[in-house]
Amino acid sequence: MNRFERQVILNGLGIEGQSKLRSSSVLVIGAGGLGSPILLYLAAAGVGKIGVVDGDRVALSNLNRQVLFGEKDLGKNKAEIAVRYFQEKYSDIQWEVFPEMIRNDNAEELISAYDLIIDGTDNFPTRYLVNDACVLLEKPLVFGAIYQHEGQVSVFNHGPSACTYRDLYPQMPAATEIPNCAETGVLGVLPGIIGNLMALEAIKVIAGYGNPLVNRVLFFNSLTSQSYEVEILPNPGAREAMPQSMASFMITDYELACEGIKQLTWAEAMRKMNSEVAFVDVREPGELPPLECTGLVKIPLSQLENHLDRLEDSEEVLFFCQSGIRSQKAAQQLQQVYPEKRIYSIRGGINALKS
């Protein structure tokens, strides 16, 4: 117990709380800006089993906030690199690595194997998917998110009359409504602060220590260093909107439910490449790097409304931008004019292609 003696002597935690941490298992979904500090402090605290889920690869632009990675890790899978780092650091923790994105078809198997789930993802479809799976599988969920200078943290699905993510946000917003940090930027220390708070909430829930943020949301502003809390209540309408069984969960298209536009990966998009498919670059002139491919059409989003007729003869249209936000807006705009067309947005944009 020498490694944890500073925790064990804490009044209220003690050997019993430390033993609970040791015998617990936590699944961290996302090993990026939030996941990095979460993993650092869960491991340091002595959580016995930790799983890491992330199908993304390290990009240079990640390094200002994803502190587990360095230049030597560029292009490598985040979950694999993170687990390798900790396996060399702590020999008393059981690590499991899942180098994939969480989806309908793997969520039950991944989540059911752990005592507590932490959502460190950065998009609405995945947040609703993880929330719904945790509710159906009766798993407590620690949630955190950042936007520009603000972060928020809460604990869902823990204890009687506990709220869920849907009680906080009953209406599923489109990703286009709130851009991610690739579009708006982020100071790297903010996800560090929020990720540490998420790790703290997980430790409190597991050890039965302190007062977790159940039915409360903590908001923190990095510009003013001020924080405040908002109390939330269960919303019956929000509960009715979610899948009521794992069978209905499996057939729910969360991307379509959030954005109304189907998204493709670059690999899926490239398989569609032919003369009848239009690849539309909606970035503004001068954005780098340039991309050249079969069927490429360049129409900046700011001018799309005046050039929709250029896409009239294409049976399928695939939009892309720098990070995947503007392309969804473009796809929605075209879908309103040509509802019969098969229209997609390429997930993650050029940033995903680079990484």
Residue pairs with C-beta under 8 A, 6 or more apart in sequence:
1 8
1 15
1 18
3 46
3 92
4 18
4 45
4 46
7 13
7 17
7 18
7 45
7 46
8 14
8 15
8 18
10 17
12 209
12 210
13 207
13 209
17 207
17 208
17 209
18 46
18 207
20 206
20 207
20 208
21 45
21 46
21 47
21 48
21 203
21 206
21 207
22 46
22 47
22 48
23 48
24 47
24 48
24 49
24 115
24 116
24 206
25 47
25 48
25 49
25 50
25 51
25 113
25 114
25 115
25 116
26 42
26 47
26 49
26 50
26 51
26 114
26 115
26 116
26 117
26 118
26 202
26 206
27 50
27 51
27 53
27 110
27 111
27 113
27 114
27 116
27 117
27 118
28 35
28 38
28 39
28 42
28 50
28 51
28 52
28 53
28 118
28 120
29 35
29 53
29 54
29 102
29 117
29 118
29 119
29 120
29 121
29 126
29 130
30 53
30 54
30 119
30 120
30 121
30 122
31 39
31 52
31 53
31 54
31 56
31 66
31 68
31 78
31 79
31 81
31 82
31 120
32 54
32 56
32 62
32 65
32 66
32 78
32 120
32 122
32 191
33 62
33 65
33 66
33 120
33 122
33 146
33 181
33 186
33 188
33 191
33 192
33 195
34 120
34 122
34 144
34 146
34 191
34 194
34 195
34 198
35 52
35 54
35 66
35 78
35 82
35 118
35 120
35 195
36 65
36 66
36 67
36 68
36 69
36 82
36 191
36 192
36 195
37 67
37 191
37 192
37 195
37 196
37 199
38 118
38 120
38 195
38 196
38 198
38 199
38 202
39 50
39 52
39 68
39 82
39 86
40 67
40 68
40 199
41 196
41 199
41 200
41 203
42 50
42 199
42 202
42 203
43 50
43 86
43 89
43 90
43 93
45 199
45 203
46 92
46 93
47 93
47 202
47 203
47 206
48 93
48 94
49 93
49 94
49 95
49 96
49 114
50 86
50 93
50 94
50 95
50 96
51 95
51 96
51 97
51 98
51 110
51 113
51 114
52 79
52 82
52 83
52 95
52 96
52 97
52 98
53 79
53 98
53 100
53 101
53 102
53 110
54 77
54 78
54 79
54 82
54 98
54 99
54 101
55 77
55 79
55 99
55 100
55 101
56 77
56 78
56 101
56 355
57 75
57 76
57 77
57 78
57 355
58 66
58 69
58 73
58 74
58 75
58 76
58 77
58 78
58 81
58 355
59 74
59 351
59 354
59 355
60 71
60 74
61 182
61 351
62 69
63 69
63 70
63 71
64 186
64 188
65 186
65 188
65 189
65 190
65 191
65 192
66 78
67 188
67 192
68 78
68 81
68 82
68 85
69 78
69 81
73 81
75 355
77 99
79 97
79 98
79 99
80 97
80 99
82 97
83 95
83 96
83 97
86 93
86 95
87 95
98 106
98 110
100 106
101 126
102 110
102 121
102 126
102 129
102 130
103 129
104 129
104 249
104 250
104 251
104 252
104 254
105 250
107 129
107 130
107 133
107 249
108 133
108 137
108 246
108 249
111 117
111 130
111 133
111 134
111 137
111 139
112 137
112 139
114 139
115 139
115 140
115 206
116 139
116 140
116 141
116 142
116 202
116 205
116 206
117 130
117 134
117 139
117 140
117 141
117 142
118 141
118 142
118 144
118 198
118 199
118 202
119 126
119 127
119 130
119 131
119 141
119 142
119 143
119 144
120 144
120 195
120 198
121 127
121 130
122 145
122 180
122 181
123 175
123 180
124 172
124 173
124 174
124 175
124 178
124 258
125 175
125 254
125 255
125 257
125 258
125 259
126 254
127 143
127 145
127 165
128 165
128 166
128 172
128 242
128 254
128 257
128 258
129 252
129 254
130 141
131 141
131 143
131 156
131 157
131 164
131 165
131 166
131 242
132 166
132 242
132 243
132 249
132 252
133 139
133 249
134 140
134 141
134 156
134 157
134 164
135 157
135 164
135 242
136 243
136 245
136 246
136 249
138 157
139 157
140 155
140 156
140 157
140 158
140 205
141 155
141 156
141 157
141 158
141 164
141 165
142 153
142 154
142 155
142 156
142 198
142 201
142 202
142 205
143 152
143 153
143 154
143 155
143 156
143 165
143 198
144 151
144 152
144 153
144 154
144 194
144 195
144 197
144 198
145 151
145 152
145 194
146 152
146 181
146 186
146 190
146 191
146 194
147 178
147 184
148 184
148 185
148 186
149 187
149 190
149 221
149 222
149 223
150 219
150 220
150 221
150 222
151 190
151 191
151 193
151 194
151 197
151 219
151 220
151 222
152 194
152 217
152 218
152 219
152 220
153 194
153 197
153 198
153 201
153 213
153 217
153 218
153 220
154 163
154 168
154 201
154 213
154 216
154 217
154 218
154 232
155 162
155 201
155 205
155 212
155 213
155 214
156 162
156 163
156 164
156 165
156 167
156 168
157 163
157 164
158 205
158 212
158 214
159 214
161 215
161 234
162 214
162 215
162 234
163 214
163 215
163 232
163 233
163 234
163 235
164 238
164 239
164 242
166 235
166 238
166 239
166 241
166 242
167 232
167 233
167 234
167 235
167 238
167 239
168 217
168 232
170 235
170 237
170 238
170 241
172 257
172 258
173 258
174 258
174 259
174 260
174 328
174 332
175 258
175 259
175 324
175 325
175 328
176 259
176 325
176 328
176 329
176 332
179 323
179 325
180 323
180 325
182 322
182 323
182 324
182 325
182 349
182 351
183 322
183 323
183 325
183 326
187 222
189 222
190 222
193 220
193 222
194 220
197 218
197 220
201 212
201 213
203 209
204 210
204 211
204 212
205 212
213 229
215 231
215 232
215 233
216 229
216 230
216 231
216 232
217 229
217 230
217 232
218 227
218 228
218 229
219 227
219 228
219 229
219 230
220 226
220 227
221 227
243 249
243 252
253 262
255 261
255 262
255 263
256 262
259 328
259 332
259 345
260 332
260 335
261 328
261 331
261 332
261 335
261 343
261 344
261 345
262 343
262 344
262 345
263 324
263 328
263 344
263 345
263 346
263 347
264 272
264 318
264 344
264 345
264 346
264 347
265 346
265 347
265 348
265 352
266 346
266 348
266 352
266 353
269 279
269 318
269 320
269 344
269 346
272 316
272 318
273 279
273 293
273 294
273 295
274 294
274 295
275 294
275 295
276 314
276 315
276 316
277 295
277 314
277 315
277 316
277 317
277 318
278 295
278 297
278 311
278 314
278 316
278 317
278 318
279 293
279 294
279 295
279 296
279 297
279 318
279 320
280 296
280 297
280 298
280 299
280 311
280 317
280 318
280 319
280 320
280 330
281 291
281 296
281 297
281 298
281 299
281 320
281 321
282 299
282 300
282 301
282 304
282 319
282 320
282 321
282 326
282 327
282 330
283 300
283 301
283 321
283 322
283 326
283 350
284 300
284 301
284 302
285 300
287 322
289 350
289 354
291 320
291 350
291 353
297 310
297 311
299 307
299 310
301 321
301 326
301 329
301 330
304 330
304 333
304 334
305 333
308 333
308 334
308 337
308 338
311 317
311 334
311 338
311 341
312 338
314 341
315 341
315 342
316 341
316 342
316 343
316 344
317 331
317 334
317 341
317 342
317 343
317 344
318 343
318 344
318 345
318 346
319 327
319 328
319 330
319 331
319 334
319 343
319 344
319 345
319 346
320 327
320 345
320 346
320 349
320 350
321 327
321 330
321 349
321 350
322 349
322 350
322 351
323 348
323 349
323 350
323 351
324 345
324 346
324 347
324 348
324 349
324 351
324 352
325 349
326 349
327 345
327 346
327 349
328 345
330 345
331 343
331 344
331 345
334 341
334 343
335 341
335 343
346 352
348 355
